[in-house]
Amino acid sequence: MVLLPLGFYLAALNPFFLPGVYDNLVYFFGAASLVEQGSIQFRGLPIVDWPPMVSVLLAIPFLFGLESVVAAKGIIILCAAVGLLLALRLFRLERRPAPVLTLVLFAMLPTSFLMGTRIMSEWPYFMASLLFLLALHFLRDPGRACFQGRKWNFWGLAVGTGFLLGIASLTKFTGVLLGLAIIAQAVWKLRQHPGTFLGKGSNWRAILPEGIVATIGATCFLAWMARIQWQTITGVAPRSEYYHYGFVPEHFGGFDFSGLLQGITDLFFHTEAFLGRLGLVGWPTTILCGAFGMLVLYGLWIRLRSKESSPADWYVIGNLLLFGGLSTNQQTRYLMPIAPFLIGYFLLACGQMPSVYRTLIPSRLHRAVSAFYPQWGKQLPRAALALWFFVMTGAALHLLLLGNLSGTHRALFYPLNRTPETFYTGPWLDFYQASQYVREHSDPGNIAAIGEGDKYITYYTGRKWVDFETSGDFTFLMTLNGSAIPPDIISIMRIQPIKRFNSVALYRNIGHDQEWDLLRRIPVEEFDLPWDKDSLSAYTEIKEDEE
């Protein structure tokens, strides 16, 4: 039953990289580089901002000649299937509410579906994290029948669980938060085995398996990070664009509680894109989104106070705190690996709704409604869940048959769009067509761009991308933000317009590197489009100073 939603995922298989994120390209070409050169690289440089395990996983079919986007997406769907089955097993062991319903809703979430149609780390990480949590659950009781009285089985499981922790943390860096589950389980064991930590009657042996798990997992993670740091220091690898001090996100700042609540609601209902399309913004929308988030946190509080509370709940808390701390980059896909737990909390909170109705609704009104429909208090949450499921099904069908709301691609169902020209749409189609024009152009040379998209530019054009801010060693210049460069700036920059593809304009560099050395001293903010006379004045002043 929990695998039925994957039928939508299979229907969305196509040979195209979906727009919007770089992970598609990095993981795919990292796997190809691993097979061909024995190291995980992109554009000839080691990958430092993305963990290696997804590329390692994709390299398995590549070794057998199945190097294609379809094969890579198939691996992602396979990870989704295994992850759902592991989650079903764990949720039943931990006695979480309605595990089948929870996982079906989880698989149908818009974010889950989107991550299943792209070459992303979310589903592989979900599979690895659930396998780790399941193994950690079995470590709680050494006397379980599954070990058949063999101590080596138990200690072997501890070692294997440690390596699972290392694999999970190197599939997605947030895997280090699984360490909170280890700590929670160790604390639970210490409470179950009273005694002193050192000396006679010590209870440290009870948490020795958790110590082994944490040591092995930390060693795997730190070994990889040390390798990356060494490559960066020696100049073999580029410096990180997204992390400071190894793996601390650059967007980590003050805790944004309202952003956390809205992120949870957006994860469930895809409210940001839907309400934005309807033009509904402002404080009423914020309050509505925050209410659903508060309901989930209320369910989490119920779970923590119950006897069924487990180490996985503390892992979820760690993810929520991290998401709230990413105040400038709160992407809902970061919450996707813990989404089934959040849905479980949501269902727990919904189970308390009949008592909430009796508290909030006047007794006379409650009796009047109950006289007309006695089961309304129980049926209303069920009706809401059914409506939620059908809305998510409609969203999946919209993506399959029509395309996304942001207008970058059409239907995911391959028979409807068999070529990139028919699949991509809007600004992304302009970008693709401009890139293909550069790829087929007879003039050799590099390409620079004003606007983001460097990794896709490399893939689509087949040319080396250089930084517009720091290098003049390029033949082609592409503007990606919908405006053309004015003629007076064109003459100064010594570039020649080639062709325009609606929102994308192409230029050819007819100047020299010496001229560009002078030009690049202007702050890049001065060259943000639309262009104005201030850009020309800034350049003129610098040129006069040089003369």
Disulfide bonds with the S-S distance in Angstrom:
none
